[in-house]
Amino acid sequence: MSSTGGSVGSRVAEHLSMLAAAVDGLLDADLAELSDTDLVEVMRGMEQSLRRAEAASHRLVVESVERSVPASLGYTSPKKLLIDVLRISGADASARVTAARELGVWHTLAGEPMPPVLPETAAAQADGDIGTDHVRAIAKVMRKIPHAVDNDAVADAEAVLATLARSGTPEDVEQAGHRLLAYLNPDGNLGDDRDRKRRRGISISRQDTELMSRISGELDPVARAMLDPILAKWARPGMNNPDDPDSPAGDGEDPSIDRDLLAAAAARDTRTAAQRNHDAFSAVFRALLESGVLGRHRGLPATVIVTMTLEQLEQAVGGLATTATGGVLPIADALALAEEAHPVLALFDHAGRPLHLGRRRRLANADQRLALIAADGGCTRPGCSAPASLCAVHHVTDWHKGGHTDIEGLALVCDACHAQVNDGPAGWATRSAPRHSAYAGRTEWIPPPHIDPTRRPRINHRHHPGELIEDARRQLTHSPPAGAADLAAPGWAGRAAGPRRGADWGGGG
């Protein structure tokens, strides 16, 4: 740690050293000699210390934000700083920033401390009596209290929940919260436009192991009013049924639809209401994309761009195709989606990079962008999961420094990461991996000193998970741990990883 902070910095460094020494001691301690009672007490004591450490972590986040450390290092938010510096997930970083916002002690411009948003909850965590899940349960209840409830009642509610949390579980807090909300708003009529605006939102989860995506959220009254007539027409029984080849497609009130045909399709329709809603959404999305009203996005038509290998296209069975938005779908579904698509053939060299495709102008053309979508899959900055649809084309060597708009010198980079490429002390640098390296031609990112003092170049494997599987298989082959023989077997990684780099064929539905 830097000694810039003088005696305070020295004391903080000493505290960290003592914390590390304490953890080392616990790791080396012979727990077998503890009695059952002592073992339980150690578990309880460690949990209390870990909870108090979370309160200390909030202080660090507050200090970094109030000093504008993220901005000075080129980050657009505290979350992105935490992801890079601590190597944590985006969800974890968001949770820490939110917790610091609600439990931390912030300061006015004059330097005066302000009480935490949830003062009793903050005190309970600082005492080590409650943990992250307790805090999350309390905050969830507090966010549901209507604005019309007076401040004193809100403060009392928070104090009650925090007191309960000191002796109960997060589930106890959640259960009590339901009763508390019912008490504060017994008639359910205290909500107003501010509450509805605060609660509105739709979240779409990542695809699960079966490639399904969960949708959750809440619609405000206006959005609901507009959605209902759409579903009434597009989700009516018999309409837009993908399992019935004779099911009419589109708007159920379209006068061109044969009424007898629709009635017959409705009689055969065994879908639930939820399934009909899903199929209606899918049909609306297709009609919207095919209409052309969405125009262009980042130089390409706003449409579905599907990438697959030439082998997958020819065999038409097995494997997964990828989309420019970062999703995956079975080959059969991809081919059905692309029945009327415009196919584009992209050729790659032995290292998985597109063959030469250059131009004299600064901006990349549509063909180059399609090739990059197939090759990079998304943002090339290490750790970034932004899909290709959210990326711009970046010159690995800046155009103003002699870089050319040739495919081998271009990469996909999202806007947030692109802003971090600069010559300043906190800036990242980019270059193409040399020919002798394991990933020749790929875009390497060189981190600033505060991320890695050695500035070792990094490559983003997030959009090429097969590379990580291959590397793991090679390590297991050389030194397999017990029980890992099946994973190290030849052919396993190939089946799990799929094509190593960018695919050869792209098309949009």
Salt bridges, closest charged atoms under 4 A:
GLU41 OE2 - ARG44 NH1 2.51
GLU47 OE2 - ARG51 NE 3.10
GLU63 OE2 - ARG67 NE 2.85
GLU66 OE1 - HIS107 ND1 2.98
ASP84 OD2 - ARG381 NH2 2.04
ASP92 OD1 - ARG96 NE 3.14
GLU102 OE2 - ARG143 NH1 2.92
ASP127 OD2 - ARG166 NH1 3.15
ASP129 OD2 - ARG166 NH1 2.60
ASP133 OD1 - ARG136 NH1 2.66
ASP192 OD2 - ARG194 NH2 3.37
ASP193 OD1 - ARG196 NH2 2.67
ASP195 OD1 - HIS147 ND1 2.79
ASP195 OD1 - ARG198 NH2 3.14
GLU218 OE2 - ARG199 NH2 2.30
ASP228 OD1 - ARG224 NE 2.68
ASP244 OD2 - ARG268 NH2 2.77
ASP251 OD2 - LYS233 NZ 2.93
GLU253 OE2 - ARG236 NH1 2.93
ASP269 OD2 - ARG271 NH2 2.69
ASP279 OD2 - ARG271 NH1 2.77
ASP279 OD1 - HIS278 ND1 3.09
GLU290 OE2 - ARG286 NH1 3.61
ASP376 OD1 - ARG353 NH1 2.93
GLU408 OE2 - HIS356 ND1 2.87
ASP415 OD2 - ARG298 NH2 2.92
ASP423 OD2 - LYS401 NZ 2.93
GLU444 OE1 - ARG431 NE 2.67
GLU467 OE2 - ARG442 NH1 2.43
GLU467 OE1 - HIS461 ND1 2.61
GLU467 OE2 - ARG501 NE 3.74
GLU470 OE1 - ARG500 NE 3.72
ASP471 OD1 - ARG474 NH2 2.01
